[in-house]
């Protein structure tokens, strides 16, 4: 039979046939585009935060040793904040005095573990938390290895004091902030790789 006028004679698609399916490798509109450099971006953020915390910690400790005298606190903001230089043989906030070698080993293990897990980072929150944790741990590790009285028995320099709280330093603040941020990320259901937990 003659085809309908205006219809090409070489049209391979019969009338009423369904449209051809899309190729199998066509990405879905709902799935995010792949980003090969994404992991390196978060690793860079992690490393930048870690280095910043480490430098800030060591700089403030050097200034405290140069400007402060042990046993002579200096009021900074009334009684809310004082500079009070001490040598701490324990862990954060002067806890665990006398266990310096064991604390040193634990902090080294934590720092190595954070670097290992950083390869899986896919979230800004986790990257910042890991950077704070790494920089804070490394800041106090340096004190324990290189300061008096001996390697792995060195005393950490603490100089920040607030009411009803132990004397601490920038590294302690970073580690505490990291712990709080990790809890927040977990409560939000955001995993290390950036995926979000599906809540029912």
C-alpha positions as a LaTeX table, in Angstrom:
\begin{tabular}{lrrr}
\hline
Residue & $x$ (\AA) & $y$ (\AA) & $z$ (\AA) \\
\hline
Unk1 & 0.00 & 0.00 & 0.00 \\
Unk2 & 1.05 & 3.59 & $-0.57$ \\
Unk3 & 2.35 & 5.34 & 2.59 \\
Unk4 & 0.68 & 8.45 & 3.93 \\
Unk5 & 1.66 & 11.52 & 1.90 \\
Unk6 & 4.55 & 13.41 & 3.53 \\
Unk7 & 5.92 & 10.33 & 5.28 \\
Unk8 & 9.51 & 9.43 & 4.28 \\
Unk9 & 9.67 & 6.20 & 2.32 \\
Unk10 & 12.82 & 5.12 & 4.19 \\
Unk11 & 11.43 & 5.62 & 7.74 \\
Unk12 & 12.58 & 2.46 & 9.63 \\
Unk13 & 10.17 & 2.92 & 12.54 \\
Unk14 & 6.74 & 1.40 & 12.05 \\
Unk15 & 3.75 & 3.49 & 13.03 \\
Unk16 & 2.84 & 3.00 & 16.68 \\
Unk17 & 6.19 & 1.42 & 17.64 \\
Unk18 & 7.64 & 2.57 & 21.02 \\
Unk19 & 10.57 & 4.96 & 21.11 \\
Unk20 & 14.00 & 3.33 & 21.33 \\
Unk21 & 15.31 & 3.08 & 24.93 \\
Unk22 & 18.13 & 5.29 & 26.16 \\
Unk23 & 21.57 & 3.71 & 26.31 \\
Unk24 & 22.23 & 1.81 & 29.53 \\
Unk25 & 25.15 & 4.04 & 30.50 \\
Unk26 & 23.12 & 7.28 & 30.40 \\
Unk27 & 23.24 & 8.77 & 33.94 \\
Unk28 & 20.00 & 9.19 & 35.77 \\
Unk29 & 18.80 & 12.73 & 36.43 \\
Unk30 & 18.57 & 11.96 & 40.13 \\
Unk31 & 22.11 & 10.62 & 40.53 \\
Unk32 & 24.87 & 13.22 & 41.17 \\
Unk33 & 27.60 & 13.61 & 38.58 \\
Unk34 & 30.84 & 11.84 & 39.36 \\
Unk35 & 33.69 & 14.00 & 40.62 \\
Unk36 & 37.10 & 12.31 & 40.43 \\
Unk37 & 38.80 & 15.17 & 42.32 \\
Unk38 & 36.31 & 15.26 & 45.16 \\
Unk39 & 38.30 & 13.04 & 47.54 \\
Unk40 & 41.45 & 15.09 & 47.01 \\
Unk41 & 39.51 & 18.23 & 47.85 \\
Unk42 & 38.50 & 16.84 & 51.24 \\
Unk43 & 42.00 & 15.46 & 51.87 \\
Unk44 & 43.36 & 18.93 & 51.14 \\
Unk45 & 40.90 & 20.47 & 53.58 \\
Unk46 & 41.86 & 17.91 & 56.22 \\
Unk47 & 45.57 & 18.59 & 55.71 \\
Unk48 & 45.12 & 22.37 & 55.71 \\
Unk49 & 43.17 & 22.39 & 58.97 \\
Unk50 & 45.66 & 19.99 & 60.57 \\
Unk51 & 48.69 & 22.08 & 59.62 \\
Unk52 & 46.98 & 25.30 & 60.75 \\
Unk53 & 46.16 & 23.84 & 64.18 \\
Unk54 & 49.68 & 22.44 & 64.57 \\
Unk55 & 51.33 & 25.77 & 63.72 \\
Unk56 & 48.97 & 27.74 & 65.96 \\
Unk57 & 49.54 & 25.32 & 68.84 \\
Unk58 & 53.33 & 25.40 & 68.61 \\
Unk59 & 53.43 & 29.18 & 68.13 \\
Unk60 & 51.26 & 29.89 & 71.18 \\
Unk61 & 53.30 & 27.45 & 73.28 \\
Unk62 & 56.53 & 29.18 & 72.26 \\
Unk63 & 55.06 & 32.57 & 73.18 \\
Unk64 & 53.82 & 31.23 & 76.51 \\
Unk65 & 57.27 & 29.87 & 77.38 \\
Unk66 & 58.90 & 33.16 & 76.39 \\
Unk67 & 56.47 & 35.54 & 78.09 \\
Unk68 & 54.98 & 33.71 & 81.10 \\
Unk69 & 56.44 & 32.59 & 84.41 \\
Unk70 & 55.15 & 29.40 & 86.08 \\
Unk71 & 53.11 & 30.19 & 89.18 \\
Unk72 & 52.39 & 33.77 & 88.08 \\
Unk73 & 49.01 & 33.78 & 86.28 \\
Unk74 & 48.03 & 36.78 & 84.14 \\
Unk75 & 44.40 & 37.91 & 83.86 \\
Unk76 & 43.34 & 38.31 & 80.23 \\
Unk77 & 39.55 & 38.70 & 80.43 \\
Unk78 & 38.93 & 39.35 & 84.11 \\
Unk79 & 38.54 & 35.99 & 85.83 \\
Unk80 & 37.05 & 34.33 & 82.72 \\
Unk81 & 40.41 & 33.70 & 81.06 \\
Unk82 & 43.93 & 33.62 & 82.46 \\
Unk83 & 47.36 & 32.78 & 81.11 \\
Unk84 & 48.83 & 30.35 & 83.63 \\
Unk85 & 51.89 & 28.41 & 82.49 \\
Unk86 & 52.34 & 24.82 & 83.68 \\
Unk87 & 54.10 & 21.65 & 82.47 \\
Unk88 & 51.64 & 18.78 & 82.11 \\
Unk89 & 52.82 & 15.16 & 82.21 \\
Unk90 & 49.29 & 13.82 & 81.64 \\
Unk91 & 46.75 & 13.89 & 78.84 \\
Unk92 & 44.38 & 16.64 & 77.80 \\
Unk93 & 43.31 & 19.02 & 80.60 \\
Unk94 & 46.02 & 17.58 & 82.91 \\
Unk95 & 44.32 & 14.19 & 83.17 \\
Unk96 & 46.33 & 10.96 & 83.54 \\
Unk97 & 49.52 & 12.45 & 84.98 \\
Unk98 & 52.28 & 9.87 & 85.23 \\
Unk99 & 51.21 & 7.88 & 82.15 \\
Unk100 & 53.09 & 9.96 & 79.59 \\
Unk101 & 54.65 & 7.08 & 77.54 \\
Unk102 & 51.30 & 5.29 & 77.20 \\
Unk103 & 49.49 & 8.50 & 76.31 \\
Unk104 & 52.16 & 9.22 & 73.70 \\
Unk105 & 51.64 & 5.83 & 72.05 \\
Unk106 & 47.85 & 6.26 & 72.05 \\
Unk107 & 48.12 & 9.69 & 70.43 \\
Unk108 & 50.51 & 8.41 & 67.76 \\
Unk109 & 48.12 & 5.55 & 66.95 \\
Unk110 & 45.24 & 8.04 & 66.71 \\
Unk111 & 47.21 & 10.32 & 64.38 \\
Unk112 & 48.21 & 7.42 & 62.11 \\
Unk113 & 44.63 & 6.11 & 62.07 \\
Unk114 & 43.26 & 9.52 & 61.10 \\
Unk115 & 45.71 & 9.78 & 58.18 \\
Unk116 & 44.78 & 6.27 & 57.02 \\
Unk117 & 41.02 & 6.97 & 57.14 \\
Unk118 & 41.41 & 10.36 & 55.46 \\
Unk119 & 41.56 & 8.57 & 52.09 \\
Unk120 & 37.83 & 7.89 & 52.42 \\
Unk121 & 36.78 & 11.44 & 53.25 \\
Unk122 & 33.74 & 12.67 & 51.35 \\
Unk123 & 32.36 & 15.36 & 53.66 \\
Unk124 & 33.55 & 18.82 & 54.71 \\
Unk125 & 32.42 & 18.22 & 58.29 \\
Unk126 & 34.43 & 15.02 & 58.61 \\
Unk127 & 37.44 & 16.62 & 56.91 \\
Unk128 & 37.47 & 19.55 & 59.36 \\
Unk129 & 36.96 & 17.21 & 62.34 \\
Unk130 & 39.83 & 14.97 & 61.20 \\
Unk131 & 42.05 & 18.03 & 60.68 \\
Unk132 & 41.33 & 19.31 & 64.18 \\
Unk133 & 41.98 & 15.88 & 65.67 \\
Unk134 & 45.19 & 15.33 & 63.72 \\
Unk135 & 46.63 & 18.79 & 64.37 \\
Unk136 & 45.78 & 18.65 & 68.07 \\
Unk137 & 47.18 & 15.15 & 68.56 \\
Unk138 & 50.37 & 15.99 & 66.66 \\
Unk139 & 50.86 & 19.22 & 68.63 \\
Unk140 & 50.93 & 17.37 & 71.94 \\
Unk141 & 52.92 & 14.44 & 70.48 \\
Unk142 & 55.72 & 16.87 & 69.56 \\
Unk143 & 55.80 & 18.11 & 73.16 \\
Unk144 & 56.00 & 14.57 & 74.56 \\
Unk145 & 58.80 & 13.54 & 72.21 \\
Unk146 & 61.00 & 16.65 & 72.16 \\
Unk147 & 60.45 & 18.50 & 75.44 \\
Unk148 & 61.97 & 17.86 & 78.87 \\
Unk149 & 62.61 & 15.68 & 80.73 \\
Unk150 & 63.18 & 13.04 & 77.99 \\
Unk151 & 61.83 & 11.55 & 74.77 \\
Unk152 & 58.29 & 10.15 & 75.16 \\
Unk153 & 58.30 & 11.51 & 78.73 \\
Unk154 & 58.18 & 15.18 & 77.75 \\
Unk155 & 55.74 & 17.48 & 79.51 \\
Unk156 & 53.11 & 19.28 & 77.46 \\
Unk157 & 52.97 & 23.08 & 77.71 \\
Unk158 & 49.58 & 24.26 & 79.01 \\
Unk159 & 48.76 & 27.91 & 79.64 \\
Unk160 & 45.02 & 28.64 & 79.14 \\
Unk161 & 42.86 & 28.68 & 82.26 \\
Unk162 & 39.12 & 29.24 & 82.71 \\
Unk163 & 37.08 & 29.05 & 85.93 \\
Unk164 & 36.39 & 25.55 & 87.30 \\
Unk165 & 38.39 & 23.86 & 84.53 \\
Unk166 & 41.85 & 22.37 & 84.13 \\
Unk167 & 44.58 & 24.37 & 82.40 \\
Unk168 & 44.81 & 23.50 & 78.68 \\
Unk169 & 46.30 & 24.55 & 75.33 \\
Unk170 & 45.28 & 25.04 & 71.70 \\
Unk171 & 45.84 & 21.36 & 70.88 \\
Unk172 & 43.44 & 20.32 & 73.64 \\
Unk173 & 40.83 & 22.74 & 72.30 \\
Unk174 & 41.19 & 21.30 & 68.80 \\
Unk175 & 40.82 & 17.69 & 69.96 \\
Unk176 & 37.73 & 18.55 & 72.02 \\
Unk177 & 36.19 & 20.47 & 69.11 \\
Unk178 & 36.90 & 17.51 & 66.81 \\
Unk179 & 35.11 & 15.13 & 69.18 \\
Unk180 & 32.06 & 17.41 & 69.28 \\
Unk181 & 32.00 & 17.75 & 65.48 \\
Unk182 & 32.28 & 13.99 & 64.99 \\
Unk183 & 29.28 & 13.49 & 67.28 \\
Unk184 & 27.29 & 16.10 & 65.32 \\
Unk185 & 28.13 & 14.42 & 62.00 \\
Unk186 & 27.08 & 11.05 & 63.39 \\
Unk187 & 23.79 & 12.40 & 64.76 \\
Unk188 & 23.07 & 14.00 & 61.38 \\
Unk189 & 23.53 & 10.61 & 59.75 \\
Unk190 & 26.45 & 11.70 & 57.57 \\
Unk191 & 28.99 & 8.95 & 56.99 \\
Unk192 & 32.73 & 9.35 & 56.53 \\
Unk193 & 32.44 & 9.07 & 52.74 \\
Unk194 & 29.79 & 11.81 & 52.61 \\
Unk195 & 26.77 & 9.54 & 52.11 \\
Unk196 & 23.75 & 10.24 & 54.28 \\
Unk197 & 21.94 & 7.59 & 56.28 \\
Unk198 & 18.41 & 6.96 & 55.04 \\
Unk199 & 16.03 & 7.54 & 57.94 \\
Unk200 & 12.62 & 5.84 & 57.94 \\
\hline
\end{tabular}
